[in-house]
Amino acid sequence: MENDVLTTTEAAKLLGISVRTAQLLIEGGGLPSWKTPGGHRRVHRSDVEALLPDTNANARSRSANVLVVTSESRRQSFEAAFDQIAHVFPLFKMSTWSAAIAVGERLPAVVIVDIDVWGNSGLGLLEALANDARFKEAKLVALVSSQQQCPPALPARVYAVALNDLNGVLMQLTVDEKSAVSIAGGEFPLAPNELSRLQAVQRSRLVDTPSEAAFDRVTWLAANDLKSPIALMTILTAERQWFKSRQGLEMPDTPRSWAFCNHTVLQRDVFEVRNLAKHDSFAANPAVAGAPHFLFYAGAPVYDPDGFALGSICVIDYRPRQLDKTQRKTLMELAAIASDAVKLRGVLFKPSQT
């Protein structure tokens, strides 16, 4: 019989996170614990398993992708809504057939079907997904003009949501139930699904691995095309900002509290600070106030196949400056290339390589 009481190390192993992350989760109240007479922390296996997707699908979502089935003319309305919910990644499909194929290839966190556009065929897709055990972890949404126009008979698992209410509902469906927000300690902002994001970082098997040409090419291009002395591919763990690839910088990592990329991973565009020393959030940062005295930062998020922002492709300078429109586009494209390399690496990775 498996032990019902676990040490912090055993809990970390079961969750697929570092021991330090497990300690922070316990300290923040995200994982109930108690102290033994000897002063050691212990947790119940059931409380740890409640955070695992296979034992409690509501504890966290294994995906940050949100599949939206609509029309090209309605897409812009959705994109405006998603601008306010940057911890998820929207995937747009313009037919129920292409949506069905996409869901089969990779399970999203949420499937939204625009009923105003797809009517009965859209309802049919939702019903098929609701009745298929393979998709039991996906949240299903029928988008309607208003609640008064809700179809009379929806499958039990399908939410009827009006467009005006979409932001609030998506937040409810994609926030970690036992969030790691308490880990922050007020030092830096965290995504509402931070625990899921950290586990995605763990699954990526990128941290503390040797340099790879696919990523070094991206940072070399970023440094040269954007005329920057420093270019990095960062990965954000619970405690560190680790550099998978770096140009112009010797240090392999920094404390996470130093990371400008904490802000980058909370949006889907380029995050740029023209003068770090004059920015309220960064003026006191040790890398700004002291050596190496960074003054400029611009970064774009790098995503895994499930839509989680693992880190960024970023450029840093020792002088204040500003990217022009073409340079911002270049940085976004380089981050997209790095995201594609992450996805390809996941396909090619063999467990025996660990």
Protein Blocks (a to p, Z undefined) as FASTA:
>chain_A
ZZfbdcfklmmmmnopafklmmmmmmnopagcdddfkopacddfklmmmmpmklomklpc
cbfbdcddddfklmmmmmmmmmmmmmbccdddfbfklmmmmmmmoccfbdcddfklnmmm
mmmmmmmmmmpmklmmpccddddfbfklgcfbdcfklccddfklmmmmmmmmmgcfback
lmnnomaccdfklmmmmmmmmmnomgopacdfklmmmmmmmmmmnopabdcdddddfkbc
cdfbaehiabfbdcfklpmklmmmmpcbdcddfblmlgfklmmpmklmmcehiabdcddd
dddfkopafbdcddddfbdcdddfklmmmmmmmmmmmmmmmmmmmmmpcfklZZ
